[in-house]
């Protein structure tokens, strides 16, 4: 199984993917994202909360200074995965692969 990272992905909302799906992926992403707002402005940060089950769905992120921002989905054009994916290659499967490779390449005891 090949692990895929979202790092560098710049989805087009409506191109087979919904904003709800992209925000959920951004919430699970272990790196910074860039929120592109409807007016074209961009905010970089780490998504720490979202709720789509309220009358006005929203997401929240911390910017690099630690300030918290809240955006209504209605004002978000897209979310780009611009930060380094700090969890890439750190799944159990990846760990097990590395361990097996190390054991196979170790000199005999």
ChimeraX attribute file (.defattr): number of C-alpha atoms within 10 A of each C-alpha:
attribute: neighborCount
match mode: 1-to-1
recipient: residues
	/A:1	5
	/A:2	7
	/A:3	10
	/A:4	8
	/A:5	15
	/A:6	19
	/A:7	19
	/A:8	13
	/A:9	12
	/A:10	15
	/A:11	17
	/A:12	15
	/A:13	16
	/A:14	9
	/A:15	7
	/A:16	7
	/A:17	11
	/A:18	13
	/A:19	18
	/A:20	16
	/A:21	11
	/A:22	19
	/A:23	24
	/A:24	16
	/A:25	15
	/A:26	25
	/A:27	20
	/A:28	12
	/A:29	23
	/A:30	20
	/A:31	20
	/A:32	24
	/A:33	28
	/A:34	21
	/A:35	27
	/A:36	17
	/A:37	18
	/A:38	13
	/A:39	9
	/A:40	10
	/A:41	11
	/A:42	17
	/A:43	16
	/A:44	19
	/A:45	23
	/A:46	23
	/A:47	27
	/A:48	15
	/A:49	16
	/A:50	20
	/A:51	16
	/A:52	14
	/A:53	8
	/A:54	7
	/A:55	7
	/A:56	11
	/A:57	14
	/A:58	20
	/A:59	21
	/A:60	18
	/A:61	23
	/A:62	18
	/A:63	17
	/A:64	12
	/A:65	7
	/A:66	10
	/A:67	9
	/A:68	14
	/A:69	13
	/A:70	13
	/A:71	16
	/A:72	15
	/A:73	20
	/A:74	12
	/A:75	14
	/A:76	21
	/A:77	18
	/A:78	22
	/A:79	24
	/A:80	23
	/A:81	25
	/A:82	18
	/A:83	18
	/A:84	16
	/A:85	17
	/A:86	13
	/A:87	11
	/A:88	16
	/A:89	15
	/A:90	11
	/A:91	11
	/A:92	9
	/A:93	13
	/A:94	15
	/A:95	12
	/A:96	12
	/A:97	12
	/A:98	13
	/A:99	11
	/A:100	12
	/A:101	11
	/A:102	11
	/A:103	11
	/A:104	10
	/A:105	8
	/A:106	9
	/A:107	7
	/A:108	6
	/A:109	3
